[in-house]
Each structure stands twice: as structure tokens, then as C-alpha cells.
Amino acid sequence: MLVPLLLGATTVVAALVVEREVSPIEVGKDAPENAGAAVLHPFVSFSIEFSSFPDFAGNLSEPNDFSNQLLENLADLQGVKPYIRVGGNTQDLALYDPNLKTSINGTVVPSLSTDYPSIIYIGDSYFESYATWPGTKFSHGFNLGKNGTTGMKTLLATVPLACRALKDGKLAYWELGNEPDLFVDYPARPADWNEKSYVDEWLSKTRIIKRQLQKSCPELVTEKDYRYIAPSFAGLTNSLDPLKTWQAGLNDDRNIGLNSMHNYIGGADEPGVTLARTLMNHTSTVHSVAQHVNLSRVLNEQDLARDVPYILGETNSLYHQGKPGLSNSFGAALWGVDFNLYCASQSIRRTHMHQGTNYRYASWQPVQTNKATIGTKAPYYGNIMVAAMLKGGDDSENEDDNSQVQVVNLPMPHETEAAYAAYVDGNLARIAVINMQEYNCTNIEESSSHRPSASYAFRLSDISARSLSVQRLMANGSDAITGISWDGWSYNYELERGAPVRLANVTIGEKLDVDSRGEVEVKVPYSSAVILSLD
């Protein structure tokens, strides 16, 4: 059977339906007990490399309106602009220079990294970047890596600069240190530096920060505003154990607002990393997230972080800034949909997808460089679909008043597919299906005109809807890096500098009938995804 479907922004072909037995999956009207905890709004958020932040945001004289537009697009879908965590490796390299006339002066040391500067100085104007995205909240990362007199001078000097920049509703959280569980490896700390050493230092320096805030921005030293994301560890098996860290008194001052950990699905340089085995693979995602689910459970059982939501404060596909052909492909966008929705289904309350100038896994390149072209990248379209799936009610306006959105993982028979149900205030609102069966457009013979698809059926118990609306995430294949659309929309820089543009050659307004048994069936082409919404 041939089904007319769009297979990209410029091509319409036919999809060959792969015949298989389709058993309807039961999806109830009310949120089941195994639903994830209500997500934090905004769920879709970003982490931006400290040294790249001026590129992404610009400054007062030249704000980066392209970046701001992309954030506005997400706000239109999920109700709130993404929270921005400004941090990463370079936050622990940045030293303050009061005489610096530019926002940042960075020197790349190729033996250490070619992706970001390893010698960094920031000036007063660095903090202008916090004023360029209206309605956005930020987490600012203070340098913990640099110890001694130089590090303390930078900490004391930057607290007043950061707090003044983040007054008037811009502050989300503070952060002190990025991935301190790797400090021994750098080495930024001696080999005998342990969990107690870290906690003692963290408590001492956060108390110094608080005293500086009381001098410069006393209005931010309230129980509501004076909060941290911590411990911001790279993983669960490095030199510092996160469980032992909490046991050692990390939250003795009761100022940790979010339990932040980092996660990458794999490494860009690891042997055997592919789209099919690593990214477009639900089993890989389940295994990666499981460690966080287990840690969160143990922390709750030991009453160490029962009221502290668990988030991924920095995450993306492949660490070491991604791999060309994988992290920048449409397959990575599909991975991003599956990964983020699975996190939500497992009570990981928010994710910050990490970004950086010239990074291969970036959702967008904010400026033109000799390494990368300014523009919207494939992973951004995955961010868009996740935001659409996690939208609250019609009155969603901010993170405090937004509707409760919960996600349920709907188990599928194959590791190349995933499905989820989203409940708003306890009521079924949407179903997402991601078909991650690899389909590479660059390997297709020119004579080929048929793209396989698979059928998925759902039985909607006790739901009166007679039809569901359909929105599709499409490209010409999993290896495509251009020609991507969401529900017929393009967010490309080349069209309207990131503003949504409805593509004339994309079919929209698709509807699916719900039969008398309450069943609905949808066909999803290989390497594509879909959301079904109750009308």
C-alpha cells in the first residue's frame, strides 16, 4: 500500500508500508500511576558554554536577534522561554580582568582543545549578554576550578557583576563549578581530594558568594532567589560519588534548588559510534538514563534530596562537542525527541541541551565563523517537537502557573521505535511516536521513490474524541542536515532569520479518525516522528 507523505522540505514521494501485525496499545484517559512527575516549565532549556555565551547572546549594541527568535519559537510552543544555564568547562577557566575592554579574550591551546579557549579572561561587558534576550531566565556559573588567590579574586569580583546583570527577574539559579568530579583528572585538585573536601570547599565558597550578594544585591538573598543547581557532576562513576557528596552535607545550607547532573549518550571519538547503534536506539537511551533514575531513587529513599527536583543541567548526544555526520544530522534530532521525552517519563524534570560556537551537536550556530555557517541546525527541530509535546493548557504563561504536564513511556517491541503519552492536568492530550529505523537519503538510488513506513495503533479508552490531528517531524532521511520541517514549518535562518515560515509544498492539517472501538492507526515513515493531538 502506498501512502502519500512528505519526505522533506522539497520532495514529496510515496511511503511503502511495511506489513506487520499491529496490536493496539492501550492509552487511558487519565494519567496512570507510572507517569513521570510533572515536568518543570520550561522543560526544554539550554546550557551554553561560558566562552560561547557572547556569541549566542550578543551585547547591548549588537544583540543576537537570531538566537532570541529561536528561543521565542520554543516559548510559543511550551509557554515559557527556555532557561539558559551559562557554564560548562570554560566557566572554570575564566578569570576576571577589570581592564579588559572586550567582553572576553580567549586563547585556544590546541593541545588542550580546539573547540574552546583554554586561557580566558572576561571583562565587565561580558555581563551585557544577560540583557539581550527579554523574558529569559539564566543560571550563572561561577569559577570553582581555579583555586588560590587568583580564583578568589575572580569570585569576589564577579559576584556583584553577575547579580546586577540578573536582577529584575532574570535570575533562575546560581552554579559554582562545572563537573568537579573531574577536577582530579585535569588536574585542578590533588589526588586525595574527596567528597568531604569538595563539600567543605563548596559550602565555604557559597557562603562567600552569599555575603557578596548581601552587599551588592540584597534583594536576591531570599529563600526564593538564593538557590543553586548542584553538584553538576559529569557522571556517577568519576572521582566523586554523587551519593556520598550529598551524604557529606552538600545541602547543609538548604540552598540547592535543583539536583543537577550531566549526561551524554556516548563519546564522539568512541569506536563503533553510529546513528543506528548509538543515537537512533531506544535501548541506548534507556540504559543511559537508568543511572540517573537509580540515583534519584536512592537520594529520595535516604531523604537527602526528596524535595529537590532532579534535572540534567548539561546534556547532549556525544561528548567532545559531537561528531560530524551524526550529532548534526536529522537522526540526532530524532534521538533528541526520544531522549528528552524518556527523561520526562522517568521524572527527570528538566533538560538543558548543551550548546557552543562551532559545536557539532548544537541546535544552532549563532554567528558565522571559519568553521561553521550561521544557521538553524537539525537538532533544533527535535527541541521544537519536544516543546510541542509538553505544552500545557491554553492559559500557560509562566513556570509558576503552568498546567501540570506528565509523560508516560509506551513500551514498543523494537529498539528502533518509541512512543509516549502526554497528560495535561491528568487528562490525555497527545501521543508521540518516533520511528528511528535508519533511512539514509544519501545512499538511495535515484530511481528509488518508496520510503518504508510502519503502522502504529492505539486504543483510547474512555475518550470521546472522534479524530486526532497529526503533526509530523520530517526530513529526507536520518542523515539529512537540511530540508527539515515540523508540521510544515521551517525555522531556517536563510528564510526569515529563524522565524517560523510555513512551507508551501508541505501537506498540513492531517486528521485521523478514531473508529467505533476507540482505535486509531498512524503510519510513520522510517526516520521520522509524529504527534497525535486530541481535538
C-alpha positions as CSV (number, residue, x, y, z in Angstrom):
1,M,0.0,0.0,0.0
2,L,1.4,3.4,-0.9
3,V,0.6,6.4,1.3
4,P,1.3,10.0,0.1
5,L,3.6,11.6,2.6
6,L,6.1,14.5,2.6
7,L,9.7,13.3,2.9
8,G,11.4,16.6,3.3
9,A,11.1,20.3,2.7
10,T,11.3,20.0,-1.0
11,T,10.3,16.5,-2.0
12,V,7.0,14.5,-2.0
13,V,7.3,10.8,-2.6
14,A,5.3,7.7,-1.6
15,A,5.9,5.6,1.5
16,L,5.9,1.8,1.3
17,V,4.1,0.4,4.3
18,V,6.0,-2.5,5.9
19,E,3.4,-5.1,6.7
20,R,3.5,-6.4,10.3
21,E,1.0,-7.3,12.9
22,V,-0.2,-4.2,14.7
23,S,-1.7,-4.7,18.2
24,P,-3.3,-1.5,19.6
25,I,-1.6,0.0,22.6
26,E,-4.0,0.9,25.4
27,V,-3.8,4.6,26.3
28,G,-6.1,5.6,29.1
29,K,-7.9,8.9,29.6
30,D,-6.3,9.6,33.0
31,A,-2.6,9.7,33.8
32,P,-1.6,6.3,35.1
33,E,0.4,5.7,38.3
34,N,3.6,5.1,36.3
35,A,3.5,8.5,34.7
36,G,6.6,10.7,35.3
37,A,6.4,13.5,37.8
38,A,5.1,16.8,36.4
39,V,7.8,18.4,34.3
40,L,9.3,21.8,35.3
41,H,8.3,24.5,33.0
42,P,10.1,25.3,30.8
43,F,11.3,21.7,30.3
44,V,13.1,22.4,27.0
45,S,16.1,24.5,28.1
46,F,19.7,25.1,27.1
47,S,23.2,25.1,28.6
48,I,25.6,27.4,26.8
49,E,29.3,27.2,27.0
50,F,30.6,30.1,29.1
51,S,33.1,31.2,26.5
52,S,30.4,31.0,23.7
53,F,27.7,33.0,25.5
54,P,28.7,36.4,24.0
55,D,28.4,34.8,20.5
56,F,25.0,33.3,21.3
57,A,23.5,36.4,23.0
58,G,25.5,39.3,21.6
59,N,25.7,42.5,23.6
60,L,23.7,45.7,24.1
61,S,24.9,47.3,21.0
62,E,24.6,44.2,18.8
63,P,22.1,41.7,20.4
64,N,21.9,38.3,18.7
65,D,18.3,38.6,17.4
66,F,18.6,35.2,15.6
67,S,19.2,33.3,18.8
68,N,16.4,35.2,20.6
69,Q,14.0,34.4,17.8
70,L,14.7,30.7,18.2
71,L,14.0,30.9,21.9
72,E,10.8,32.8,21.2
73,N,9.7,30.0,18.9
74,L,10.1,27.5,21.8
75,A,8.2,29.8,24.1
76,D,5.3,29.9,21.7
77,L,5.0,26.2,21.9
78,Q,5.8,25.3,25.6
79,G,4.5,28.6,27.1
80,V,7.8,29.7,28.6
81,K,11.1,30.7,27.1
82,P,13.9,28.2,27.7
83,Y,16.0,28.7,30.9
84,I,19.7,29.3,30.0
85,R,22.5,27.8,32.0
86,V,25.7,29.7,31.3
87,G,28.5,27.4,32.2
88,G,30.5,24.4,31.1
89,N,34.2,23.6,31.1
90,T,35.2,27.2,30.4
91,Q,33.4,28.6,33.4
92,D,36.2,27.1,35.5
93,L,38.8,28.6,33.2
94,A,37.5,32.2,33.1
95,L,39.4,34.8,35.1
96,Y,38.2,38.4,35.6
97,D,40.2,41.3,34.2
98,P,38.9,44.7,35.2
99,N,40.9,46.4,32.5
100,L,39.6,44.3,29.6
101,K,37.8,46.4,27.1
102,T,36.1,43.5,25.3
103,S,33.6,41.0,26.8
104,I,36.0,38.1,26.6
105,N,39.6,37.4,25.5
106,G,40.2,33.7,24.8
107,T,43.2,31.8,23.6
108,V,42.9,28.4,22.1
109,V,45.5,25.9,23.2
110,P,45.3,23.1,20.5
111,S,47.0,20.5,22.8
112,L,44.1,21.0,25.3
113,S,41.1,21.7,23.0
114,T,40.5,23.1,19.5
115,D,36.8,23.6,20.3
116,Y,37.1,26.3,23.0
117,P,39.7,28.6,24.5
118,S,41.7,27.2,27.5
119,I,43.1,30.6,28.5
120,I,40.2,33.0,29.2
121,Y,39.7,36.5,30.6
122,I,36.4,38.2,30.9
123,G,35.7,41.9,31.4
124,D,32.7,43.9,32.7
125,S,31.0,43.9,29.3
126,Y,30.7,40.1,29.4
127,F,27.7,40.6,31.6
128,E,25.9,42.7,29.0
129,S,24.9,39.5,27.3
130,Y,22.4,38.8,30.0
131,A,20.4,41.8,28.9
132,T,19.8,40.8,25.2
133,W,17.1,38.2,25.5
134,P,13.9,39.7,27.0
135,G,11.9,37.4,29.3
136,T,14.7,34.9,29.7
137,K,16.0,33.5,33.0
138,F,19.6,32.4,33.5
139,S,21.8,30.4,35.7
140,H,25.3,31.9,36.0
141,G,28.3,29.6,36.6
142,F,31.0,30.8,39.0
143,N,34.6,29.6,38.6
144,L,35.4,26.8,41.2
145,G,38.2,25.2,39.2
146,K,40.7,28.0,39.8
147,N,41.8,27.8,43.4
148,G,44.1,30.1,45.5
149,T,44.3,33.9,45.4
150,T,43.6,34.3,41.7
151,G,40.5,32.2,41.9
152,M,39.2,34.0,45.0
153,K,39.8,37.5,43.4
154,T,37.7,36.4,40.4
155,L,34.9,35.0,42.6
156,L,34.7,38.2,44.7
157,A,34.8,40.5,41.7
158,T,32.2,38.7,39.5
159,V,29.5,38.1,42.1
160,P,28.4,41.8,42.1
161,L,28.7,42.0,38.3
162,A,26.6,38.8,37.8
163,C,23.9,39.8,40.4
164,R,23.4,43.3,38.9
165,A,23.1,41.7,35.5
166,L,20.5,39.2,36.7
167,K,18.3,41.5,38.8
168,D,14.7,42.2,37.8
169,G,13.6,38.7,37.2
170,K,16.4,37.4,35.1
171,L,17.9,35.1,37.7
172,A,17.0,31.4,37.8
173,Y,19.8,29.9,39.9
174,W,23.5,30.2,40.7
175,E,26.1,27.5,39.9
176,L,29.5,27.0,41.5
177,G,31.8,24.8,39.4
178,N,31.3,22.6,36.4
179,E,32.0,18.9,36.7
180,P,34.1,19.0,39.9
181,D,34.1,15.2,39.8
182,L,36.7,15.5,37.0
183,F,38.9,18.1,38.8
184,V,41.4,15.4,40.0
185,D,41.8,14.3,36.3
186,Y,42.6,17.8,35.0
187,P,44.4,18.2,37.5
188,A,42.7,21.1,39.2
189,R,42.9,19.4,42.7
190,P,45.2,16.9,44.4
191,A,44.7,13.2,44.1
192,D,43.4,12.9,47.7
193,W,40.6,15.5,47.1
194,N,37.4,13.6,48.0
195,E,33.7,14.1,48.6
196,K,34.2,15.8,52.0
197,S,37.0,18.0,50.6
198,Y,34.6,19.1,47.8
199,V,31.7,19.7,50.1
200,D,33.7,21.8,52.5
201,E,35.0,23.9,49.7
202,W,31.6,24.3,48.1
203,L,30.0,25.3,51.4
204,S,32.7,27.8,52.2
205,K,32.6,29.5,48.8
206,T,28.8,29.6,48.5
207,R,28.8,31.3,51.9
208,I,31.3,33.8,50.5
209,I,29.0,34.4,47.5
210,K,26.1,34.9,49.8
211,R,28.0,37.6,51.7
212,Q,28.9,39.3,48.5
213,L,25.3,39.2,47.3
214,Q,24.2,40.8,50.6
215,K,26.5,43.7,49.9
216,S,25.6,44.2,46.2
217,C,22.2,42.7,45.6
218,P,20.5,42.1,49.0
219,E,17.1,41.6,47.2
220,L,18.5,38.4,45.7
221,V,19.4,36.9,49.1
222,T,15.9,35.5,49.8
223,E,14.9,31.9,50.3
224,K,13.2,32.1,46.8
225,D,16.0,33.7,44.9
226,Y,19.2,32.4,46.6
227,R,19.3,28.9,45.1
228,Y,21.9,26.8,43.3
229,I,22.0,24.0,40.8
230,A,24.4,21.4,42.1
231,P,26.6,19.3,42.2
232,S,26.8,19.5,38.3
233,F,28.8,16.3,38.1
234,A,29.9,14.8,34.8
235,G,28.7,11.4,35.8
236,L,28.1,8.9,38.5
237,T,31.4,6.9,38.4
238,N,34.2,9.5,38.4
239,S,36.4,10.6,41.3
240,L,33.5,12.0,43.3
241,D,30.4,9.9,44.1
242,P,27.3,12.0,44.0
243,L,25.5,9.9,46.7
244,K,28.5,10.3,49.1
245,T,28.6,14.0,48.2
246,W,25.0,14.5,49.4
247,Q,25.7,12.4,52.4
248,A,28.7,14.6,53.2
249,G,26.3,17.6,53.6
250,L,26.2,19.3,50.2
251,N,22.8,20.7,51.1
252,D,23.5,21.6,54.7
253,D,22.6,25.3,54.0
254,R,19.4,24.2,52.2
255,N,20.1,26.3,49.2
256,I,20.1,23.7,46.4
257,G,17.1,24.3,44.2
258,L,17.8,21.6,41.7
259,N,19.9,18.5,41.8
260,S,21.8,18.9,38.6
261,M,23.8,16.1,36.9
262,H,25.2,15.9,33.4
263,N,24.7,13.2,30.7
264,Y,26.0,12.3,27.3
265,I,24.8,9.3,25.4
266,G,28.3,8.5,24.2
267,G,31.6,10.0,23.1
268,A,32.4,11.4,19.7
269,D,35.6,9.5,19.5
270,E,34.4,6.2,20.9
271,P,34.8,3.3,18.5
272,G,31.6,1.9,17.0
273,V,29.5,5.1,17.5
274,T,26.8,5.2,14.8
275,L,23.4,6.7,14.3
276,A,21.7,3.3,14.4
277,R,23.6,1.7,17.3
278,T,24.1,4.8,19.5
279,L,21.6,7.6,18.8
280,M,18.6,6.2,16.9
281,N,18.3,3.4,19.5
282,H,15.8,3.5,22.3
283,T,17.7,0.8,24.3
284,S,20.8,3.0,24.4
285,T,18.7,5.9,25.8
286,V,17.1,3.7,28.4
287,H,20.5,2.4,29.6
288,S,21.9,6.0,29.7
289,V,19.0,7.4,31.7
290,A,18.7,4.4,34.1
291,Q,21.7,5.5,36.2
292,H,20.0,8.9,36.9
293,V,16.7,7.2,37.8
294,N,18.6,4.9,40.3
295,L,20.5,7.8,41.9
296,S,17.3,9.9,42.2
297,R,15.5,6.9,43.9
298,V,18.3,6.3,46.4
299,L,18.6,10.0,47.3
300,N,14.8,10.1,47.9
301,E,14.9,6.9,50.0
302,Q,17.7,8.3,52.2
303,D,15.8,11.6,52.4
304,L,18.8,13.5,51.1
305,A,17.1,15.3,48.2
306,R,13.4,14.4,48.5
307,D,12.2,17.9,47.7
308,V,15.0,18.8,45.2
309,P,13.9,18.1,41.6
310,Y,16.4,16.1,39.5
311,I,17.5,17.7,36.3
312,L,20.1,17.3,33.6
313,G,21.9,20.6,33.8
314,E,24.1,19.8,30.8
315,T,23.3,17.1,28.2
316,N,23.5,16.3,24.5
317,S,24.3,13.5,22.1
318,L,28.1,12.8,22.0
319,Y,30.6,14.5,24.4
320,H,33.6,16.2,22.9
321,Q,31.2,18.5,21.2
322,G,29.6,16.0,18.9
323,K,30.7,14.2,15.7
324,P,30.0,15.5,12.1
325,G,27.5,13.4,10.2
326,L,26.0,12.1,13.5
327,S,25.3,14.9,16.0
328,N,24.3,17.4,13.4
329,S,22.0,15.1,11.5
330,F,18.3,14.6,11.4
331,G,18.9,11.3,13.2
332,A,20.2,13.3,16.2
333,A,17.0,15.3,16.1
334,L,15.0,12.1,16.4
335,W,17.3,11.0,19.2
336,G,16.7,14.3,21.0
337,V,12.9,13.7,20.9
338,D,13.2,10.2,22.3
339,F,15.8,11.1,24.9
340,N,14.0,14.1,26.2
341,L,10.6,12.5,26.3
342,Y,12.0,9.4,28.0
343,C,13.7,11.6,30.6
344,A,10.4,13.3,31.3
345,S,8.7,9.9,31.6
346,Q,11.3,8.9,34.2
347,S,10.8,12.0,36.4
348,I,13.8,13.9,35.2
349,R,12.1,17.3,35.5
350,R,14.1,19.4,33.0
351,T,16.9,19.1,30.5
352,H,19.5,21.7,29.4
353,M,20.8,20.8,25.9
354,H,24.4,22.0,25.8
355,Q,25.4,24.4,23.0
356,G,28.6,26.1,21.9
357,T,30.1,28.0,19.0
358,N,31.1,25.6,16.3
359,Y,29.9,22.6,18.3
360,R,28.8,19.7,16.1
361,Y,25.7,18.9,18.2
362,A,24.5,22.5,18.5
363,S,20.9,23.3,17.9
364,W,22.0,26.4,16.1
365,Q,25.2,28.2,15.1
366,P,24.8,31.7,16.4
367,V,27.5,33.5,14.3
368,Q,29.4,33.0,11.1
369,T,32.9,31.6,11.6
370,N,35.6,29.9,9.5
371,K,34.4,26.6,10.9
372,A,30.6,26.8,10.7
373,T,27.8,28.6,8.9
374,I,25.3,30.7,10.9
375,G,22.0,28.9,10.9
376,T,19.4,26.6,12.4
377,K,20.7,23.0,12.8
378,A,18.8,19.7,12.7
379,P,18.7,19.2,16.5
380,Y,16.7,22.4,16.9
381,Y,13.8,20.7,15.2
382,G,13.9,18.0,17.8
383,N,13.7,20.7,20.5
384,I,10.7,22.1,18.8
385,M,8.8,18.8,18.8
386,V,9.6,18.2,22.4
387,A,8.2,21.6,23.3
388,A,5.1,20.9,21.3
389,M,4.6,17.6,23.1
390,L,5.0,19.2,26.5
391,K,2.7,22.2,26.1
392,G,0.4,22.8,29.0
393,G,-3.1,24.2,28.9
394,D,-4.3,27.2,26.9
395,D,-3.6,29.5,29.8
396,S,0.0,28.5,30.1
397,E,2.0,31.7,30.8
398,N,4.9,31.0,33.2
399,E,6.6,28.3,35.1
400,D,4.6,29.1,38.3
401,D,1.1,29.0,36.9
402,N,1.6,26.4,34.1
403,S,-0.5,23.3,33.8
404,Q,0.8,20.0,35.2
405,V,2.3,18.0,32.3
406,Q,3.2,14.4,32.8
407,V,4.7,11.9,30.3
408,V,4.2,8.1,30.1
409,N,6.5,5.8,28.2
410,L,4.5,3.5,26.0
411,P,6.7,0.3,25.6
412,M,7.3,-0.7,22.0
413,P,8.6,-4.1,20.6
414,H,11.7,-2.8,18.8
415,E,14.6,-0.7,20.0
416,T,14.3,1.5,16.9
417,E,11.0,2.9,17.9
418,A,9.5,4.7,20.9
419,A,6.1,6.2,21.9
420,Y,4.9,8.4,24.7
421,A,1.6,9.9,26.0
422,A,1.4,13.4,27.5
423,Y,-1.2,14.2,30.1
424,V,-2.2,17.8,31.0
425,D,-3.7,18.1,34.4
426,G,-4.2,14.4,34.5
427,N,-6.0,14.2,31.1
428,L,-4.6,12.6,27.9
429,A,-3.6,15.4,25.5
430,R,-1.1,14.0,23.0
431,I,0.7,10.8,21.8
432,A,4.1,10.9,20.2
433,V,5.7,8.2,18.0
434,I,9.3,8.2,16.9
435,N,10.3,5.7,14.2
436,M,14.1,5.5,14.4
437,Q,14.6,2.8,11.8
438,E,17.5,4.2,9.8
439,Y,16.8,5.6,6.3
440,N,19.7,7.3,4.7
441,C,18.9,9.7,1.9
442,T,22.5,9.9,0.6
443,N,22.6,6.1,-0.1
444,I,19.3,5.9,-2.0
445,E,19.5,5.2,-5.7
446,E,18.0,8.0,-7.8
447,S,15.4,5.6,-9.1
448,S,14.1,4.8,-5.7
449,S,10.8,6.5,-4.9
450,H,9.5,4.5,-2.0
451,R,10.3,5.0,1.6
452,P,9.2,2.4,4.1
453,S,6.9,3.2,7.0
454,A,5.5,1.4,9.9
455,S,1.9,1.4,11.3
456,Y,1.2,2.1,15.0
457,A,-2.2,1.6,16.6
458,F,-3.6,3.0,19.9
459,R,-6.8,2.2,21.7
460,L,-8.0,5.3,23.5
461,S,-10.0,4.2,26.5
462,D,-13.0,6.3,27.6
463,I,-12.1,9.1,25.3
464,S,-14.9,10.7,23.2
465,A,-12.6,12.3,20.5
466,R,-13.7,11.2,17.1
467,S,-10.5,12.4,15.3
468,L,-6.9,13.3,16.1
469,S,-4.8,16.0,14.5
470,V,-1.4,15.0,13.1
471,Q,1.9,16.9,13.2
472,R,5.0,15.4,11.6
473,L,8.7,15.9,12.1
474,M,10.2,15.1,8.6
475,A,13.4,15.2,6.5
476,N,14.6,13.3,3.5
477,G,16.4,10.8,5.8
478,S,18.2,10.2,9.0
479,D,21.5,11.5,7.6
480,A,20.0,14.8,6.3
481,I,21.3,18.0,7.7
482,T,18.9,20.3,5.8
483,G,15.4,20.2,4.4
484,I,13.8,19.6,7.8
485,S,10.3,20.6,8.8
486,W,8.0,20.4,11.8
487,D,4.3,20.4,11.0
488,G,5.1,22.1,7.7
489,W,7.1,24.9,9.4
490,S,10.7,25.8,8.7
491,Y,12.8,27.7,11.2
492,N,15.8,28.2,8.9
493,Y,18.0,31.3,9.2
494,E,18.0,31.7,5.4
495,L,14.2,32.2,5.2
496,E,13.3,34.6,8.0
497,R,16.3,34.5,10.3
498,G,14.7,31.8,12.4
499,A,11.1,33.0,12.5
500,P,8.6,30.2,11.6
501,V,7.8,30.0,7.8
502,R,5.1,27.8,6.5
503,L,6.4,25.8,3.6
504,A,4.0,25.8,0.6
505,N,4.9,22.3,-0.5
506,V,4.2,20.5,2.8
507,T,0.8,19.0,3.5
508,I,-0.6,20.1,6.8
509,G,-3.9,19.7,8.6
510,E,-3.9,15.9,8.5
511,K,-6.6,14.2,10.6
512,L,-7.0,10.6,11.7
513,D,-10.4,9.1,12.5
514,V,-11.0,7.2,15.7
515,D,-13.1,4.1,15.0
516,S,-16.1,2.8,17.0
517,R,-13.8,0.7,19.2
518,G,-11.8,3.8,20.1
519,E,-8.8,2.8,18.0
520,V,-6.7,5.0,15.8
521,E,-3.8,4.0,13.5
522,V,-1.0,6.1,12.2
523,K,1.7,5.4,9.6
524,V,5.1,6.8,10.4
525,P,7.9,6.7,7.7
526,Y,11.3,5.4,8.7
527,S,13.4,8.1,10.3
528,S,10.5,10.4,11.2
529,A,8.3,11.2,14.1
530,V,4.7,12.3,14.7
531,I,2.4,13.8,17.4
532,L,-1.3,12.9,17.6
533,S,-3.3,15.5,19.4
534,L,-6.8,15.2,20.8
535,D,-9.1,17.8,19.2
